[in-house]
């Protein structure tokens, strides 16, 4: 799936995001870096040529930023006063993606995005489906990059398997991989305490 040609780079980034969050990206490091490098090089025209929604734009930003690519692509979501547009408030999935903590010093737009999205997410918890509400609460409690990777993978497996757009092969692979790694850790722990 990762190596298959795809028309929309956002679909590839979504797959990479799932692999990252499910704790399986270590199996595909070289392939992921190759795809992200290609996407980043095409990024100026990619953002201009596609009318991506907030969720997709924030996902592109977060995945590329997590892999060391620096970009700023949120200006199209701001009004003439420099504030985020009011119509974004109802987009819970977009707000969840926008609530990124991957900003660097001096990136005012990302600081505004974080404050804006956190405020909106708090109000969206009651209005969202139980599945999305759990994700929002989790994101508000623990930023993605501050959690323990294996624990975050376990949480995301439960979120991902409830997602309507899930890929059953990826769900199965994630569960098997998580259990295999857990077994290896248990074996190492037994060996060390011998």
C-alpha positions as CSV (number, residue, x, y, z in Angstrom):
1,X,0.0,0.0,0.0
2,X,2.8,2.4,0.8
3,X,4.6,1.8,-2.5
4,X,1.5,1.8,-4.7
5,X,1.2,4.9,-6.9
6,X,-1.5,7.3,-5.8
7,X,-3.0,10.4,-7.4
8,X,-3.4,12.5,-4.2
9,X,-0.4,12.9,-2.0
10,X,-2.7,13.6,0.9
11,X,-3.8,10.0,0.8
12,X,-0.2,8.9,1.1
13,X,0.3,11.2,4.0
14,X,-2.8,9.9,5.7
15,X,-1.4,6.3,5.4
16,X,1.9,7.5,6.7
17,X,0.1,9.2,9.6
18,X,-1.7,5.9,10.4
19,X,1.5,3.9,10.3
20,X,3.2,6.5,12.6
21,X,0.4,6.7,15.1
22,X,-0.1,2.9,15.2
23,X,3.6,2.5,16.0
24,X,4.5,0.6,12.8
25,X,6.5,3.3,10.9
26,X,9.8,1.8,11.9
27,X,9.2,-1.0,9.4
28,X,9.0,1.5,6.6
29,X,11.5,4.3,7.5
30,X,13.2,4.5,4.1
31,X,10.0,4.4,2.1
32,X,8.3,7.0,4.3
33,X,11.2,9.4,4.1
34,X,11.3,9.0,0.3
35,X,7.6,9.8,-0.1
36,X,7.7,12.7,2.4
37,X,10.7,14.2,0.7
38,X,8.9,14.0,-2.7
39,X,5.7,15.5,-1.2
40,X,7.7,18.3,0.5
41,X,9.5,19.3,-2.7
42,X,6.1,19.5,-4.4
43,X,4.5,21.3,-1.5
44,X,4.2,24.9,-2.7
45,X,2.2,23.7,-5.8
46,X,0.5,20.9,-3.8
47,X,-1.1,23.4,-1.4
48,X,-1.9,25.9,-4.1
49,X,-3.3,23.4,-6.6
50,X,-5.5,21.6,-4.2
51,X,-8.3,23.0,-2.2
52,X,-7.6,20.9,0.9
53,X,-9.8,21.3,4.0
54,X,-8.5,22.1,7.4
55,X,-8.1,18.5,8.4
56,X,-6.1,17.5,5.4
57,X,-3.9,20.6,5.5
58,X,-3.2,20.2,9.2
59,X,-2.5,16.5,8.7
60,X,0.0,17.3,5.9
61,X,1.6,19.9,8.1
62,X,1.8,17.6,11.2
63,X,3.3,14.6,9.4
64,X,5.8,16.7,7.5
65,X,6.8,18.7,10.6
66,X,7.2,15.5,12.6
67,X,9.7,14.3,10.0
68,X,11.7,17.6,10.2
69,X,10.2,19.5,7.3
70,X,9.5,23.2,8.0
71,X,6.5,24.8,6.4
72,X,3.7,27.2,7.1
73,X,0.4,26.6,5.3
74,X,-2.4,27.9,7.4
75,X,-2.8,31.4,6.0
76,X,-5.7,30.4,3.8
77,X,-7.7,29.6,6.9
78,X,-7.3,33.2,8.3
79,X,-9.6,36.1,7.8
80,X,-8.6,39.6,6.8
81,X,-8.0,40.4,10.5
82,X,-5.5,37.6,10.8
83,X,-7.8,35.4,13.0
84,X,-8.9,31.9,12.1
85,X,-12.2,31.9,10.2
86,X,-15.3,31.3,12.2
87,X,-16.6,28.6,9.9
88,X,-13.8,26.3,11.0
89,X,-15.3,26.0,14.5
90,X,-17.8,23.2,13.4
91,X,-15.0,21.1,11.9
92,X,-14.1,18.8,14.9
93,X,-11.8,16.6,12.9
94,X,-10.0,19.6,11.5
95,X,-9.7,21.2,14.9
96,X,-8.3,18.0,16.2
97,X,-5.6,18.0,13.5
98,X,-5.0,21.7,14.0
99,X,-4.3,21.2,17.7
100,X,-0.7,20.5,17.0
101,X,2.0,21.3,19.4
102,X,4.8,21.2,16.8
103,X,5.5,24.8,16.6
104,X,8.9,26.5,16.8
105,X,9.8,29.7,18.5
106,X,8.4,32.7,16.6
107,X,5.7,30.8,14.7
108,X,2.8,33.0,15.7
109,X,0.3,31.4,13.4
110,X,0.9,28.1,15.0
111,X,0.6,29.6,18.5
112,X,-2.8,31.1,17.4
113,X,-3.8,27.8,15.9
114,X,-3.1,25.9,19.1
115,X,-5.0,28.3,21.3
116,X,-7.9,28.5,18.8
117,X,-8.2,24.8,18.3
118,X,-7.9,23.9,22.0
119,X,-10.7,26.4,22.9
120,X,-12.9,25.0,20.1
121,X,-12.2,21.4,20.9
122,X,-13.3,21.9,24.5
123,X,-16.7,23.1,23.3
124,X,-16.9,20.3,20.7
125,X,-16.6,17.4,23.1
126,X,-20.3,17.2,23.9
127,X,-21.4,17.8,20.3
128,X,-19.2,15.1,18.8
129,X,-19.8,11.4,18.4
130,X,-18.5,9.2,21.3
131,X,-15.7,8.0,19.1
132,X,-14.5,11.5,18.2
133,X,-15.1,12.8,21.7
134,X,-12.7,10.2,23.1
135,X,-10.0,11.3,20.6
136,X,-10.6,15.0,21.5
137,X,-10.3,14.3,25.2
138,X,-7.2,12.3,24.7
139,X,-5.6,15.1,22.5
140,X,-6.5,17.7,25.1
141,X,-5.0,15.6,28.0
142,X,-1.8,14.5,26.3
143,X,-0.3,16.2,23.2
144,X,0.7,13.6,20.6
145,X,4.4,14.1,20.8
146,X,4.5,14.1,24.7
147,X,3.0,10.6,25.2
148,X,4.9,7.4,25.5
149,X,5.1,6.0,21.9
150,X,3.9,2.4,22.7
151,X,1.0,3.7,24.9
152,X,0.0,6.2,22.3
153,X,0.1,3.4,19.7
154,X,-2.2,1.2,21.8
155,X,-4.6,4.1,22.3
156,X,-4.6,4.9,18.6
157,X,-5.2,1.2,17.7
158,X,-8.5,1.5,19.6
159,X,-9.4,4.8,17.9
160,X,-8.4,3.6,14.4
161,X,-10.3,0.3,14.5
162,X,-13.5,2.3,15.2
163,X,-12.8,4.7,12.3
164,X,-15.2,4.3,9.4
165,X,-12.3,4.8,6.9
166,X,-10.0,2.2,8.6
167,X,-8.1,-0.3,6.6
168,X,-8.7,-3.8,8.1
169,X,-5.2,-5.0,6.9
170,X,-3.6,-2.2,8.8
171,X,-5.7,-2.8,11.9
172,X,-4.7,-6.5,11.9
173,X,-1.0,-5.7,11.3
174,X,-1.0,-3.0,14.0
175,X,-2.4,-5.4,16.6
176,X,0.0,-8.2,15.6
177,X,3.0,-5.9,15.7
178,X,2.0,-4.4,19.0
179,X,1.6,-7.8,20.6
180,X,4.9,-9.0,19.1
181,X,6.8,-5.9,20.4
182,X,5.2,-6.4,23.8
183,X,6.2,-10.0,23.9
184,X,9.8,-9.0,23.0
185,X,9.8,-6.5,25.8
186,X,8.5,-9.0,28.3
187,X,11.2,-11.5,27.2
188,X,13.9,-8.9,27.6
189,X,12.6,-8.0,31.1
190,X,12.6,-11.7,32.1
191,X,16.1,-12.1,30.8
192,X,17.4,-9.0,32.7
193,X,15.9,-10.0,36.0
194,X,17.1,-13.5,35.9
